């Protein structure tokens, strides 16, 4: 084992021991839960314009899928006259 690996292992162990200290308020279980990859729900609902943009982008996505990225299609829709007209009427 190299010096680097040994130092990393020792540092990791020291950090985990320190996190177990109740004064800090952290535990190993909390640290491990953060990396689960679960997404949190939106904190507020999307606006009417954002919902309109998403629905219009969904329709275009079906035709351009594989040729363009979602971002490119969304940008194209947001610049379109049809989107602007519908957004004004909201």
N, C-alpha and C positions, 0 to 999 in steps of 0.2 A: 504494500500500500504506500502510495506516495505521500509526501509531506502535505500536499494540498488536500488530498482525500482525508487524511487523518485530521487535519485542522478543520475541515468542513464538518466532519462527523462530530468532533468535539464541540464545535460552535453550535451545531444543531441541537445537540443534547443539552447544552447549557441554556439555550433559548427555551427549550421545552420545559426544563426545570423551573425557569423563571416565570413562565406563563402559568405554571401550576400554583404559584403564590396567590393566595386569596386576596391579598391587598390590591393586586392589579385588576382583579375582576374577570380574568380570562381563564379558560380551561382548555385543555387540548381538544375536547369534544367540540367546543364552539369554533375553534380554528379549523378543524377538519370539516365541519358542516358548511363553511363558507365556500368550499371548493366543489360542492355537489353539482353546480351548473344549473340549478333550478332558477327560472326567471321569475321575478316578482311581477305581480299584475300592475297595470298602469295606475298611476296615482290619481289621474283625472281623465274624464272621458274626452274623446277626440271631438274637435269642433265640426260643425256642419261642412265647412270647406274641406277639411281633411278627410272626412268620410266620403264626400263627393269625389275628391281626387283619387282616393283608394279604389272606389268602385269603377271609375273611368279607366284607371290604370289596369285593373284586373281584366277588363274587356280587351284592352290593347295587348296585354301580356299573352293572351291566348294566341294571337296571330304572330307576334314577334318573338315568342319564346325560343331561346337558343341563338337568335341572331343579335339580339341586344340585351343589355342587362336591365334589371328592374329599375335601377336608378336612371338610366338613359330614357326609358319609356316614361317614367314618372315626370322627368323634366320636360319631355316632349309634350305630354298631356297638359302640364301646368302652363305651358306657353301657348297652347291651342286656343283658338277663338271660341270653340264649343265650351271648353271648361270656363273660360272667362265669362261667357254669357250666362251659363248656369249658376256660377258663383255670385253674379250680380243679383240674381233673382232670389237668392236665399234670404 
